[in-house]
Amino acid sequence: MLTINERNDLILNYLPLANKIACNKKRVVPSHVNLDELKSAAYLGLVDAASRYDTKYNFAPYASIRISGAILDFLRELGWGSRAQYTVICCGDDYPEDWFANDETTKEFEEITECLLKSERQILVWYCIYRYTMKEIGQKISRTESRISQIISRSKDKIKNQMGVLCAA
């Protein structure tokens, strides 16, 4: 167990990590979500991580998970979206594949990706849910890894635009 001074030092030393994670999340949420609010959520996650920290483990990875989780909890409180929406947009954080085993989440995924072409949706399924690499996807459909990257980026932009319109309504 850490002393109060050790915990406070840990928090101060990892504030840049919390800021970085908040800034990275800001890039993938609608424009009406304020960066300062994301940072506040990140700081709460950092304080929580420091309070629960077991010194047997490396702090940075643990804190990153707690900070990201606090930000996502904050976004959910805003009503911004569900886990399926975060999976589609973030496509890179760790998401258990079994989240897509239930019908409700699968339906959400289909609704969120309805703005995409069938081929774009399939590429996102392979990339985000089945965790295929861009190279593996390219080999499946005879496209270059670079082209797959472009399709994924364009698809994520379409979804973010759609989410922005839905959030503004």
C-alpha positions as CSV (number, residue, x, y, z in Angstrom):
1,M,0.0,0.0,0.0
2,L,1.3,3.5,-0.9
3,T,1.5,6.3,1.5
4,I,-0.5,9.5,0.7
5,N,2.6,11.3,-0.4
6,E,3.7,8.4,-2.7
7,R,0.2,8.2,-4.2
8,N,0.2,12.0,-4.8
9,D,3.7,11.8,-6.4
10,L,2.5,9.0,-8.6
11,I,-0.5,11.1,-9.7
12,L,1.6,14.1,-10.5
13,N,4.2,12.1,-12.4
14,Y,1.5,10.5,-14.6
15,L,-0.6,13.6,-15.4
16,P,1.0,13.8,-18.8
17,L,-0.2,10.2,-19.5
18,A,-3.8,11.2,-18.5
19,N,-3.6,14.3,-20.8
20,K,-2.3,12.2,-23.7
21,I,-5.0,9.6,-23.4
22,A,-7.7,12.4,-23.2
23,C,-6.3,14.1,-26.3
24,N,-6.2,10.9,-28.2
25,K,-9.9,10.1,-27.3
26,K,-10.9,13.7,-28.3
27,R,-9.9,12.8,-31.9
28,V,-12.5,10.1,-32.1
29,V,-15.5,11.6,-30.4
30,P,-18.0,14.2,-31.8
31,S,-16.8,17.8,-31.7
32,H,-19.3,18.8,-29.0
33,V,-17.4,16.7,-26.5
34,N,-15.1,19.1,-24.6
35,L,-11.4,18.3,-24.2
36,D,-11.4,19.7,-20.6
37,E,-14.2,17.3,-19.7
38,L,-12.3,14.4,-21.1
39,K,-9.2,15.5,-19.1
40,S,-11.3,15.7,-16.0
41,A,-12.5,12.1,-16.5
42,A,-8.9,11.1,-17.2
43,Y,-7.7,12.6,-14.0
44,L,-10.4,10.8,-12.0
45,G,-9.3,7.6,-13.6
46,L,-5.7,8.4,-12.7
47,V,-6.5,9.1,-9.1
48,D,-8.5,5.9,-9.0
49,A,-5.6,3.9,-10.4
50,A,-3.2,5.4,-7.9
51,S,-5.5,4.6,-5.1
52,R,-5.9,1.0,-6.1
53,Y,-2.3,0.5,-7.3
54,D,-0.4,-2.7,-6.2
55,T,3.3,-2.0,-6.3
56,K,4.0,-5.5,-7.6
57,Y,3.0,-4.4,-11.0
58,N,4.0,-1.7,-13.5
59,F,1.9,1.4,-13.0
60,A,1.8,2.8,-16.5
61,P,-0.2,0.0,-18.2
62,Y,-2.6,-0.3,-15.3
63,A,-3.1,3.5,-15.2
64,S,-3.7,3.6,-19.0
65,I,-6.5,1.1,-18.7
66,R,-8.1,2.8,-15.7
67,I,-7.9,6.3,-17.4
68,S,-9.4,5.0,-20.7
69,G,-12.1,3.3,-18.7
70,A,-13.0,6.4,-16.8
71,I,-13.2,8.4,-20.1
72,L,-15.5,5.8,-21.7
73,D,-17.7,5.8,-18.6
74,F,-17.9,9.6,-18.8
75,L,-18.9,9.4,-22.5
76,R,-21.5,6.8,-21.8
77,E,-23.0,9.0,-19.1
78,L,-23.3,11.7,-21.7
79,G,-25.4,9.3,-23.7
80,W,-22.9,9.4,-26.5
81,G,-23.0,5.7,-27.3
82,S,-22.7,2.1,-26.4
83,R,-19.8,-0.3,-26.3
84,A,-20.4,-1.3,-29.9
85,Q,-20.0,2.3,-31.0
86,Y,-16.7,2.7,-29.2
87,T,-15.5,-0.6,-30.7
88,V,-16.3,0.6,-34.3
89,I,-14.7,4.1,-33.8
90,C,-11.8,3.2,-31.6
91,C,-10.9,-0.1,-33.4
92,G,-7.7,-0.7,-31.6
93,D,-8.5,-0.8,-27.9
94,D,-9.0,-4.2,-26.3
95,Y,-12.5,-5.4,-26.8
96,P,-13.7,-9.0,-26.0
97,E,-15.1,-10.6,-29.1
98,D,-18.0,-12.1,-27.1
99,W,-19.5,-8.6,-26.8
100,F,-20.7,-9.2,-30.3
101,A,-22.2,-12.5,-29.4
102,N,-25.6,-11.1,-28.2
103,D,-28.2,-9.9,-30.6
104,E,-28.6,-6.4,-29.1
105,T,-25.0,-5.5,-29.6
106,T,-24.9,-7.0,-33.1
107,K,-28.0,-4.9,-34.0
108,E,-26.3,-1.8,-32.7
109,F,-23.2,-2.5,-34.8
110,E,-25.5,-2.9,-37.9
111,E,-27.3,0.3,-37.1
112,I,-24.0,2.2,-36.6
113,T,-22.5,0.9,-39.8
114,E,-25.6,1.3,-42.0
115,C,-24.0,4.4,-43.5
116,L,-21.2,2.1,-45.0
117,L,-21.1,0.1,-48.1
118,K,-21.4,-3.7,-47.5
119,S,-17.7,-4.2,-48.4
120,E,-16.7,-1.4,-45.9
121,R,-18.8,-3.0,-43.2
122,Q,-17.2,-6.4,-43.8
123,I,-13.7,-4.9,-43.6
124,L,-14.6,-3.3,-40.2
125,V,-16.0,-6.6,-39.0
126,W,-12.7,-8.4,-39.9
127,Y,-10.6,-5.6,-38.4
128,C,-12.5,-4.6,-35.3
129,I,-14.2,-7.8,-34.3
130,Y,-12.1,-10.6,-35.6
131,R,-8.9,-8.7,-35.2
132,Y,-7.5,-9.5,-38.6
133,T,-4.5,-7.3,-39.7
134,M,-4.8,-5.0,-42.6
135,K,-2.4,-7.3,-44.5
136,E,-4.7,-10.3,-43.8
137,I,-7.8,-8.5,-44.9
138,G,-6.0,-7.3,-48.1
139,Q,-5.0,-10.8,-48.9
140,K,-8.6,-12.0,-48.5
141,I,-10.0,-9.5,-51.0
142,S,-7.0,-8.9,-53.2
143,R,-6.2,-5.4,-52.1
144,T,-3.1,-3.8,-50.8
145,E,-2.6,-3.2,-47.1
146,S,-2.5,0.6,-47.8
147,R,-5.9,0.4,-49.6
148,I,-7.4,-1.4,-46.6
149,S,-6.0,1.3,-44.3
150,Q,-7.7,3.9,-46.5
151,I,-11.0,2.1,-46.4
152,I,-10.9,1.7,-42.6
153,S,-10.1,5.4,-42.1
154,R,-12.8,6.5,-44.5
155,S,-15.3,4.1,-42.8
156,K,-14.4,5.4,-39.4
157,D,-14.8,9.0,-40.6
158,K,-18.3,8.2,-42.1
159,I,-19.3,6.7,-38.8
160,K,-18.0,9.6,-36.8
161,N,-19.9,12.0,-39.0
162,Q,-23.0,10.0,-38.6
163,M,-22.6,9.9,-34.8
164,G,-22.0,13.7,-34.8
165,V,-25.3,14.2,-36.7
166,L,-27.1,11.8,-34.3
167,C,-25.7,13.5,-31.2
168,A,-26.6,17.0,-32.5
169,A,-30.2,16.0,-33.2
